[in-house]
Amino acid sequence: MKRKNHAYHVDVIWSGNTGSGTRSYKEYSRDHLLRAAGKQDIAGSSDPAFRGDPSRWNPEDLLVGSLSACHKLWYLGLCAASGVNVLAYEDHAEGIMEEEAGGAGQFIQVTLNPAITISADSDPDVAIALHHKAHEMCFIARSVNFPVEHNPTIVKSGD
């Protein structure tokens, strides 16, 4: 099969100049917008630990959310192709970032905790196994250099 490249274009527009630019670390806002053609803007900031606005998405939230969403999308598609009827899917993902003494840091793990309800006629063993396949296929999980674990819970409808 021929390889394809897919390009993604996102604009990040800083809106945090409160009058004196970055003259001082404490004088500017971390607020920004993430914008892509034809999509709703995302209000972003930094993590509150780094002087960000807690009501806005930060890059760390977006990374964990991207891993969760990618896994879910692959999982649902694989279930549809394998005869597993998913009725509900909710993930409570958690990412752990380690900050070093000098201020740099990196994610050391993300754990996905999807809770899935399947129809009574679906096989829960297949439903569990498809999480492994979804992990193998997820574009985002394949692109990061830290472990992405998953702890699915499967409930059959009517149980």
SVG drawing of the C-alpha trace seen along z (x, -y; Angstrom):
<svg xmlns="http://www.w3.org/2000/svg" viewBox="-31 -49 49 62">
<polyline fill="none" stroke="black" stroke-width="0.4" points="0.0,0.0 1.3,-3.4 2.1,-5.7 0.1,-9.0 1.1,-12.2 -1.6,-14.2 -0.9,-17.9 -2.5,-19.7 -2.4,-23.5 -3.1,-25.2 -2.6,-28.8 -1.8,-29.8 -2.5,-33.5 -1.2,-34.9 -3.6,-37.4 -1.7,-37.9 0.1,-41.2 -1.3,-43.2 0.5,-46.3 4.1,-45.7 4.7,-42.5 7.1,-40.0 9.0,-42.6 8.5,-40.5 7.5,-36.9 4.7,-38.0 3.3,-40.8 1.9,-38.9 -1.0,-36.5 -0.5,-33.0 -3.8,-33.3 -4.0,-32.3 -6.4,-30.9 -5.9,-27.8 -7.4,-28.3 -7.9,-26.1 -9.9,-26.8 -13.5,-25.9 -13.4,-24.9 -14.3,-26.5 -11.5,-28.3 -10.1,-26.7 -9.3,-29.1 -5.8,-28.1 -3.5,-29.1 -0.8,-27.4 -1.3,-25.1 -2.2,-27.1 1.1,-25.9 2.8,-28.1 0.6,-31.2 -2.1,-30.0 -5.9,-30.5 -7.5,-27.4 -10.7,-27.9 -8.8,-27.5 -7.3,-24.4 -3.5,-24.0 -1.2,-22.0 -0.9,-19.2 -4.7,-18.8 -4.8,-18.8 -2.1,-16.1 -4.0,-13.8 -7.3,-14.5 -5.7,-13.8 -4.5,-10.4 -7.9,-9.6 -9.8,-10.7 -7.5,-8.9 -7.9,-5.7 -11.7,-6.0 -12.0,-6.7 -9.9,-3.7 -11.7,-1.5 -15.2,-2.4 -14.2,-1.7 -12.6,1.6 -15.7,2.6 -18.0,1.7 -15.9,3.9 -15.8,6.8 -19.4,7.0 -19.1,5.4 -22.0,2.9 -20.8,0.1 -23.7,-1.8 -21.7,-4.2 -18.0,-5.2 -16.5,-7.5 -12.9,-7.8 -11.3,-9.3 -7.8,-9.8 -4.9,-10.9 -1.5,-12.1 1.6,-12.4 4.1,-15.1 7.4,-15.2 8.9,-18.7 12.7,-18.9 14.5,-21.2 15.5,-23.5 11.9,-23.9 12.0,-21.5 9.8,-18.5 8.1,-15.7 5.2,-13.3 6.2,-10.0 2.8,-8.2 -0.8,-8.6 -3.4,-6.1 -6.7,-5.8 -9.6,-4.5 -12.4,-4.0 -15.8,-2.7 -17.7,-1.1 -21.2,0.3 -21.8,2.9 -25.0,4.5 -26.1,7.8 -25.3,9.8 -21.7,8.4 -18.7,10.5 -16.9,8.7 -13.7,10.7 -13.5,9.3 -14.4,5.8 -11.4,6.0 -9.0,7.4 -9.9,4.5 -8.4,2.0 -5.0,3.6 -5.5,3.2 -6.8,-0.4 -3.6,-1.2 -1.4,0.3 -3.3,-1.8 -3.6,-5.1 -1.7,-7.8 -1.1,-9.9 0.0,-7.0 2.4,-5.8 4.0,-9.3 4.8,-9.8 7.9,-8.6 6.2,-7.6 3.9,-4.7 0.2,-5.0 -1.6,-2.4 -5.3,-1.5 -7.5,0.0 -10.9,0.6 -14.1,1.5 -16.7,3.3 -20.3,3.6 -22.9,5.5 -26.2,3.6 -28.8,5.0 -26.1,6.2"/>
</svg>
